[in-house]
């Protein structure tokens, strides 16, 4: 390698976050990201790598989008590529904001095909939901275009770091090429370690997302040369978070103590936390303290009464885990009494491989194939009500007596409500509806008084004439019913 290759590694810029409902704090997040980009230009970096959560929301405001475009556009005259992945905060179902910026040629979305800087190959893995980490498909990556040095950019909580959900060693072993560095986002603290011979590092967030992020905000500088990879960090100038501890003892001098303590600090234009401890029997008014601090030009005032265990809501870390939504839906669908056609329609609608514009055609094709496999007028075949208690939805039933009037009545009901019946074959000795009609046309009535008379099927018969005192009847065979797709859904 003829020269050093240097990459600025940043992440978790969370543009658009109106922290503490403050418009000034929203601007602070934009300014911090802008400073990192300005540093990349000043230091003549070969690339800026962003490890996810460029935006705080998947639906940023137009103002946030325009500010981001203006900041990224500063890199273009200096031919510094902005390489990024999608984090969990900004992730959308389909097209990402990063795709918009790529179409504008101010950003590049990293993926399974590497971006090359000389002999360095940089890959990207968008944020993967926790429930789908065990299903991640490493085969999407190949070693065809890998470099002498291979870097993977991810937005995950990784083990061996705190709160790890995905093991770095698993990723390193799962990829089909040697991994020399993993550049991470999602954890807002600057960290680095080695897993075997691979560097793994978090760059930290560019602004404080909570009071617990007390350390200075940073980004990483990755230097690559023939000697290997070196990782350094640089601080970002951000608005100060000031913590003022006050211990209350005497009830009469409580306000005086608080005010005199605050006066010892320069609080103007800062985010100030007043942490109250001491005697729990001393009652105070928070409003008076906030009013005093507002007169001192404090940007944001937060009072935490530690005597009662009160904390700022934004500082609480809440871990939320979601089950696989596809599996949850399938579980609920199984509880419904849907026919096979209805289940098929549900699968088509939710199949990501079927374009939305072709759902109708796909449904028509599959349901047509299903219906064509059923011969509704085949001799020896008729339909009976389904067993709703059965998960299979199909039950083999034997006809007891072809002369049973109730059987003929049930057959008529099938023609009226086909969606509530399933198809079953009967034995050849048993008469299907068509055979009953044929016999009515061709066989003379039985005269043996001891033999039970065959029941007349009068619904489809019309009396036409009388000859020699005997009635001659003309029988119409039942017309095939036209089945609609909706009857089976």
NUVEXDO-296980 format. One line per field, with one value per residue (C-alpha): y, x, z; chain. Coordinates in nm, 2 decimals. Example, Ala and Ser with C-alpha at 12.3 -4.5 7.8 and 13.67 -1.06 7.14 Angstrom:
2
c2: [-0.45|-0.11] .
c1: [1.23|1.37] .
c3: [0.78|0.71] .
chain: [A|A] .
***
This chain:
489
c2: [0.00|0.33|0.55|0.55|0.52|0.71|0.66|0.87|0.63|0.79|0.67|0.75|1.11|1.09|1.40|1.54|1.44|1.72|1.63|1.76|1.91|2.17|2.31|2.42|2.07|1.95|2.19|2.07|1.72|1.86|2.08|1.79|1.59|1.89|1.93|1.57|1.62|1.94|1.75|1.49|1.76|1.94|1.61|1.50|1.17|0.90|0.82|0.88|0.56|0.60|0.30|0.37|0.59|0.89|1.00|0.96|0.87|0.68|0.98|1.28|1.63|1.80|2.04|1.76|1.60|1.93|2.00|1.65|1.70|2.02|1.86|1.56|1.78|1.94|1.62|1.60|1.87|1.70|1.35|1.21|0.93|0.90|0.52|0.42|0.15|0.16|0.17|0.06|0.41|0.51|0.18|0.18|-0.12|-0.08|0.22|0.39|0.76|0.64|0.52|0.88|1.02|0.76|0.86|1.21|1.09|1.22|0.89|0.52|0.24|-0.04|-0.40|-0.75|-0.61|-0.42|-0.06|-0.06|0.20|0.07|-0.27|-0.22|-0.37|-0.23|-0.43|-0.33|-0.51|-0.31|-0.34|-0.69|-0.72|-0.93|-1.21|-1.25|-1.26|-1.64|-1.66|-1.43|-1.56|-1.53|-1.69|-1.35|-1.26|-1.40|-1.36|-1.27|-0.90|-0.90|-0.70|-0.73|-0.56|-0.63|-0.41|-0.48|-0.20|-0.30|-0.14|-0.39|-0.45|-0.69|-0.93|-0.91|-0.55|-0.47|-0.57|-0.78|-0.96|-1.09|-1.25|-1.09|-1.42|-1.57|-1.29|-1.33|-1.71|-1.69|-1.45|-1.62|-1.38|-1.27|-0.98|-0.73|-0.48|-0.44|-0.08|-0.06|0.17|0.15|0.16|0.53|0.48|0.47|0.12|-0.10|-0.45|-0.74|-1.06|-1.30|-1.09|-0.86|-0.51|-0.44|-0.08|0.15|0.51|0.65|0.90|1.25|1.41|1.31|1.12|1.11|1.23|0.90|0.97|1.18|1.12|1.34|1.27|1.11|0.96|0.72|0.76|0.44|0.43|0.14|0.08|-0.21|-0.24|-0.32|-0.12|0.15|0.30|0.64|0.87|1.24|1.44|1.65|1.99|1.96|2.15|2.09|1.88|2.03|1.82|2.02|1.81|1.96|1.79|1.93|1.92|2.21|2.29|2.66|2.71|2.47|2.73|2.94|2.64|2.54|2.90|2.96|2.62|2.70|3.04|2.86|2.73|2.89|2.76|2.98|2.80|2.46|2.16|2.17|1.88|1.96|1.64|1.68|1.45|1.46|1.49|1.35|1.56|1.89|1.99|2.22|2.36|2.26|2.55|2.81|2.64|2.61|2.98|3.08|2.88|3.02|3.37|3.25|3.17|2.79|2.62|2.31|2.25|1.90|1.85|1.50|1.44|1.15|1.13|0.99|0.79|1.03|1.02|1.19|0.97|1.01|0.85|0.53|0.24|0.03|-0.29|-0.40|-0.72|-0.80|-1.15|-1.23|-1.05|-1.31|-1.60|-1.40|-1.35|-1.71|-1.82|-1.60|-1.71|-2.08|-1.99|-1.87|-2.11|-2.03|-2.27|-2.37|-2.10|-1.84|-1.94|-1.94|-1.58|-1.47|-1.63|-1.45|-1.11|-1.13|-1.30|-1.04|-1.22|-1.13|-0.77|-0.57|-0.51|-0.89|-1.00|-1.03|-1.23|-1.46|-1.52|-1.59|-1.84|-2.03|-2.04|-2.14|-2.44|-2.53|-2.53|-2.71|-3.00|-3.05|-3.21|-3.10|-3.30|-3.62|-3.93|-4.08|-3.74|-3.50|-3.25|-3.26|-3.00|-2.97|-3.08|-2.74|-2.90|-3.06|-2.88|-3.08|-2.95|-3.29|-3.60|-3.93|-4.01|-4.32|-4.29|-4.53|-4.55|-4.41|-4.40|-4.18|-3.87|-3.66|-3.74|-3.59|-3.28|-3.23|-3.25|-2.97|-2.76|-2.81|-2.63|-2.33|-2.30|-2.46|-2.27|-2.47|-2.81|-3.03|-3.29|-3.66|-3.98|-4.24|-4.61|-4.72|-4.90|-4.57|-4.34|-4.00|-3.72|-3.78|-4.15|-4.09|-3.88|-4.14|-4.41|-4.20|-4.16|-4.52|-4.76|-4.83|-4.78|-5.08|-5.24|-5.48|-5.36|-5.52|-5.32|-4.97|-4.72|-4.51|-4.15|-3.92|-3.63|-3.37|-3.05|-3.10|-3.28|-3.13|-3.31|-3.28|-3.51|-3.81|-4.12|-4.41|-4.30|-4.33|-4.02|-3.97|-3.75|-3.57|-3.52|-3.25|-3.33|-3.07|-2.80|-2.77|-2.48|-2.20|-2.17|-1.83|-1.77|-1.59|-1.90|-2.06|-1.77] .
c1: [0.00|0.16|-0.01|-0.23|-0.60|-0.80|-1.17|-1.39|-1.62|-1.94|-2.29|-2.60|-2.64|-3.02|-3.10|-3.44|-3.44|-3.62|-3.47|-3.66|-3.91|-3.65|-3.61|-3.26|-3.16|-3.29|-3.05|-2.77|-2.79|-2.77|-2.47|-2.28|-2.31|-2.21|-1.89|-1.80|-1.84|-1.64|-1.36|-1.36|-1.31|-1.04|-0.84|-0.88|-1.04|-1.07|-1.42|-1.69|-1.85|-2.18|-2.29|-2.67|-2.93|-2.86|-3.21|-3.39|-3.72|-3.82|-4.04|-3.81|-3.95|-3.88|-3.66|-3.45|-3.41|-3.31|-3.05|-2.91|-2.88|-2.70|-2.45|-2.38|-2.34|-2.04|-1.84|-1.90|-1.66|-1.38|-1.46|-1.51|-1.77|-2.03|-2.08|-2.37|-2.61|-2.97|-3.02|-3.32|-3.45|-3.47|-3.56|-3.86|-4.04|-3.91|-3.72|-3.49|-3.40|-3.04|-3.17|-3.29|-2.95|-2.78|-3.00|-2.88|-2.52|-2.44|-2.43|-2.37|-2.56|-2.33|-2.44|-2.33|-2.12|-1.82|-1.72|-1.36|-1.09|-0.78|-0.72|-0.98|-1.33|-1.61|-1.93|-2.25|-2.53|-2.84|-2.99|-3.14|-3.43|-3.33|-3.58|-3.43|-3.06|-3.05|-3.20|-2.94|-2.82|-2.45|-2.46|-2.56|-2.19|-1.92|-1.54|-1.52|-1.45|-1.29|-0.98|-0.65|-0.83|-1.21|-1.43|-1.79|-2.02|-2.31|-2.58|-2.63|-2.57|-2.28|-2.12|-1.86|-1.98|-2.25|-2.61|-2.48|-2.75|-2.53|-2.19|-1.90|-1.73|-2.03|-2.03|-1.66|-1.68|-2.00|-1.87|-1.68|-1.38|-1.14|-1.28|-1.01|-1.25|-1.61|-1.73|-2.04|-2.33|-2.62|-2.43|-2.36|-2.03|-1.69|-1.55|-1.30|-1.16|-1.02|-1.20|-0.93|-0.74|-1.03|-1.08|-1.43|-1.53|-1.82|-1.76|-2.02|-2.30|-2.24|-2.47|-2.60|-2.93|-2.97|-2.82|-2.65|-2.42|-2.19|-1.87|-1.75|-1.91|-1.67|-1.61|-1.33|-1.05|-0.95|-0.60|-0.51|-0.16|0.08|0.13|-0.24|-0.53|-0.52|-0.82|-0.81|-1.09|-1.16|-1.40|-1.68|-1.77|-2.13|-2.36|-2.27|-2.48|-2.43|-2.51|-2.56|-2.59|-2.78|-2.81|-3.10|-3.08|-3.27|-3.62|-3.59|-3.28|-3.37|-3.43|-3.14|-2.91|-3.04|-3.00|-2.66|-2.54|-2.66|-2.49|-2.16|-2.19|-2.21|-2.54|-2.62|-2.72|-2.66|-2.88|-2.88|-2.98|-3.04|-3.00|-3.17|-3.08|-3.08|-3.37|-3.69|-3.91|-3.80|-4.08|-3.98|-4.16|-4.00|-4.16|-3.97|-3.64|-3.72|-3.82|-3.49|-3.29|-3.49|-3.38|-3.02|-3.06|-3.06|-3.16|-3.32|-3.39|-3.44|-3.49|-3.43|-3.55|-3.33|-3.50|-3.81|-3.62|-3.75|-3.56|-3.60|-3.81|-3.57|-3.29|-3.47|-3.34|-3.63|-3.55|-3.82|-3.83|-4.07|-4.16|-4.15|-4.46|-4.50|-4.52|-4.76|-5.00|-4.98|-5.06|-5.37|-5.48|-5.47|-5.73|-5.98|-6.22|-6.09|-6.11|-5.81|-5.89|-5.90|-5.57|-5.42|-5.54|-5.39|-5.05|-5.05|-5.13|-4.85|-4.59|-4.31|-4.22|-4.55|-4.56|-4.86|-4.97|-4.98|-5.17|-5.50|-5.35|-5.17|-5.48|-5.69|-5.44|-5.39|-5.76|-5.84|-5.60|-5.76|-6.12|-6.02|-5.89|-6.24|-6.50|-6.83|-7.05|-6.85|-7.07|-7.02|-6.91|-7.11|-7.04|-7.11|-7.07|-6.72|-6.62|-6.55|-6.37|-6.11|-5.80|-5.77|-6.11|-6.17|-6.34|-6.42|-6.79|-6.98|-7.33|-7.56|-7.86|-7.90|-8.28|-8.27|-8.48|-8.26|-7.96|-8.14|-8.24|-7.88|-7.76|-8.00|-7.86|-7.51|-7.61|-7.73|-7.43|-7.13|-6.88|-6.98|-6.92|-6.62|-6.60|-6.60|-6.63|-6.89|-6.89|-7.01|-7.31|-7.43|-7.62|-7.50|-7.76|-7.73|-7.79|-8.10|-8.24|-8.14|-8.32|-8.63|-8.63|-8.56|-8.69|-9.07|-9.21|-9.20|-9.54|-9.45|-9.64|-9.39|-9.11|-9.07|-9.15|-8.86|-8.91|-9.00|-8.77|-9.03|-8.82|-8.69|-9.00|-9.28|-9.60|-9.65|-9.94|-10.16|-10.18|-10.43|-10.51|-10.15|-9.94|-9.62|-9.36|-9.07|-8.77|-8.51|-8.16|-8.02|-7.82|-7.45|-7.42|-7.18|-6.94|-6.80|-6.45|-6.61|-6.79|-6.46|-6.29] .
c3: [0.00|-0.12|0.14|0.45|0.40|0.66|0.73|0.96|1.14|1.29|1.38|1.58|1.48|1.54|1.33|1.41|1.78|1.97|2.31|2.61|2.35|2.27|1.92|2.02|2.11|1.77|1.61|1.84|1.68|1.33|1.43|1.59|1.27|1.06|1.27|1.21|0.83|0.85|1.03|0.75|0.49|0.69|0.76|0.40|0.48|0.21|0.32|0.59|0.72|0.90|1.10|1.11|1.28|1.07|1.15|1.48|1.31|1.00|0.92|0.96|0.88|0.55|0.74|0.88|0.53|0.37|0.65|0.60|0.22|0.27|0.51|0.29|-0.02|0.14|0.08|-0.29|-0.41|-0.22|-0.36|-0.01|-0.03|0.24|0.31|0.53|0.64|0.78|1.16|1.36|1.43|1.06|0.90|0.67|0.52|0.17|0.02|0.27|0.30|0.23|-0.11|-0.18|-0.10|-0.31|-0.61|-0.55|-0.56|-0.21|-0.03|-0.10|0.07|0.18|0.13|0.02|-0.27|-0.12|-0.19|-0.28|-0.17|-0.34|-0.17|0.10|0.07|0.28|0.34|0.52|0.71|0.79|1.13|1.19|1.44|1.74|1.66|1.31|1.41|1.43|1.08|0.92|0.58|0.54|0.20|0.05|0.08|-0.14|-0.15|-0.52|-0.47|-0.12|-0.06|0.12|0.41|0.46|0.68|0.78|0.90|1.13|1.35|1.64|2.00|1.98|2.22|2.39|2.46|2.71|2.62|2.33|2.13|1.84|1.88|1.69|1.66|1.49|1.23|1.17|1.13|0.92|0.65|0.36|0.38|0.64|0.85|0.97|1.13|1.23|1.26|1.48|1.57|1.81|2.14|2.22|2.40|2.24|2.27|2.10|2.14|1.95|1.88|1.77|1.52|1.42|1.55|1.67|1.77|1.85|1.77|2.01|1.93|1.80|2.06|2.41|2.37|2.75|3.08|3.13|2.83|3.04|2.85|2.57|2.23|1.98|1.64|1.53|1.28|1.12|0.97|0.73|0.60|0.54|0.91|0.96|1.11|1.38|1.55|1.72|1.84|1.84|2.06|1.92|2.08|2.20|2.44|2.80|3.04|3.39|3.71|4.03|4.35|4.64|4.98|5.19|5.57|5.73|5.62|5.67|5.46|5.17|4.90|5.01|4.99|4.64|4.50|4.65|4.51|4.16|4.17|4.20|3.84|3.50|3.39|3.09|2.77|2.93|3.00|3.38|3.62|3.98|4.18|4.52|4.81|5.19|5.43|5.27|5.51|5.36|5.12|4.83|4.52|4.19|4.01|4.21|4.13|3.76|3.75|3.91|3.66|3.37|3.48|3.46|3.09|3.14|2.81|2.98|3.35|3.48|3.86|3.99|4.35|4.45|4.79|4.62|4.36|4.08|3.76|3.42|3.19|2.90|3.11|3.17|2.96|2.84|2.66|2.42|2.23|1.95|1.83|1.46|1.32|1.04|1.29|1.51|1.22|1.11|1.47|1.47|1.12|1.24|1.51|1.24|1.07|0.72|0.42|0.23|-0.02|0.24|0.39|0.04|-0.02|0.31|0.22|-0.12|0.03|0.28|0.05|0.00|-0.32|-0.49|-0.61|-0.50|-0.86|-0.92|-0.61|-0.80|-1.08|-0.84|-0.63|-0.94|-1.08|-0.75|-0.66|-1.02|-0.99|-0.66|-0.80|-1.12|-0.91|-0.77|-1.00|-0.84|-1.08|-1.09|-1.03|-0.69|-0.54|-0.32|-0.05|0.32|0.60|0.73|1.08|1.23|1.52|1.29|1.20|0.88|0.75|0.57|0.70|0.51|0.54|0.42|0.29|0.47|0.24|-0.11|-0.06|0.25|0.18|0.41|0.19|-0.11|0.09|0.20|-0.16|-0.25|0.04|-0.11|-0.43|-0.22|0.02|-0.14|0.08|0.39|0.24|0.15|-0.13|-0.06|-0.27|-0.20|-0.29|-0.64|-0.49|-0.35|-0.58|-0.65|-0.73|-1.11|-1.07|-0.87|-1.15|-1.42|-1.24|-1.20|-1.58|-1.68|-1.42|-1.37|-1.03|-0.81|-0.73|-0.45|-0.15|0.08|-0.07|0.05|-0.22|-0.36|-0.26|-0.54|-0.60|-0.69|-0.69|-1.04|-1.19|-1.39|-1.49|-1.87|-1.98|-1.90|-2.13|-2.09|-1.73|-1.62|-1.55|-1.75|-1.60|-1.75|-1.54|-1.58|-1.47|-1.22|-1.40|-1.29|-1.04|-1.13|-0.84|-0.75|-0.61|-0.31|-0.20|-0.10|0.08] .
chain: [A|A|A|A|A|A|A|A|A|A|A|A|A|A|A|A|A|A|A|A|A|A|A|A|A|A|A|A|A|A|A|A|A|A|A|A|A|A|A|A|A|A|A|A|A|A|A|A|A|A|A|A|A|A|A|A|A|A|A|A|A|A|A|A|A|A|A|A|A|A|A|A|A|A|A|A|A|A|A|A|A|A|A|A|A|A|A|A|A|A|A|A|A|A|A|A|A|A|A|A|A|A|A|A|A|A|A|A|A|A|A|A|A|A|A|A|A|A|A|A|A|A|A|A|A|A|A|A|A|A|A|A|A|A|A|A|A|A|A|A|A|A|A|A|A|A|A|A|A|A|A|A|A|A|A|A|A|A|A|A|A|A|A|A|A|A|A|A|A|A|A|A|A|A|A|A|A|A|A|A|A|A|A|A|A|A|A|A|A|A|A|A|A|A|A|A|A|A|A|A|A|A|A|A|A|A|A|A|A|A|A|A|A|A|A|A|A|A|A|A|A|A|A|A|A|A|A|A|A|A|A|A|A|A|A|A|A|A|A|A|A|A|A|A|A|A|A|A|A|A|A|A|A|A|A|A|A|A|A|A|A|A|A|A|A|A|A|A|A|A|A|A|A|A|A|A|A|A|A|A|A|A|A|A|A|A|A|A|A|A|A|A|A|A|A|A|A|A|A|A|A|A|A|A|A|A|A|A|A|A|A|A|A|A|A|A|A|A|A|A|A|A|A|A|A|A|A|A|A|A|A|A|A|A|A|A|A|A|A|A|A|A|A|A|A|A|A|A|A|A|A|A|A|A|A|A|A|A|A|A|A|A|A|A|A|A|A|A|A|A|A|A|A|A|A|A|A|A|A|A|A|A|A|A|A|A|A|A|A|A|A|A|A|A|A|A|A|A|A|A|A|A|A|A|A|A|A|A|A|A|A|A|A|A|A|A|A|A|A|A|A|A|A|A|A|A|A|A|A|A|A|A|A|A|A|A|A|A|A|A|A|A|A|A|A|A|A|A|A|A|A|A|A|A|A|A|A|A|A|A|A|A|A|A|A|A|A|A|A|A|A|A|A|A|A|A|A|A|A|A|A|A|A|A|A|A|A|A|A] .
***
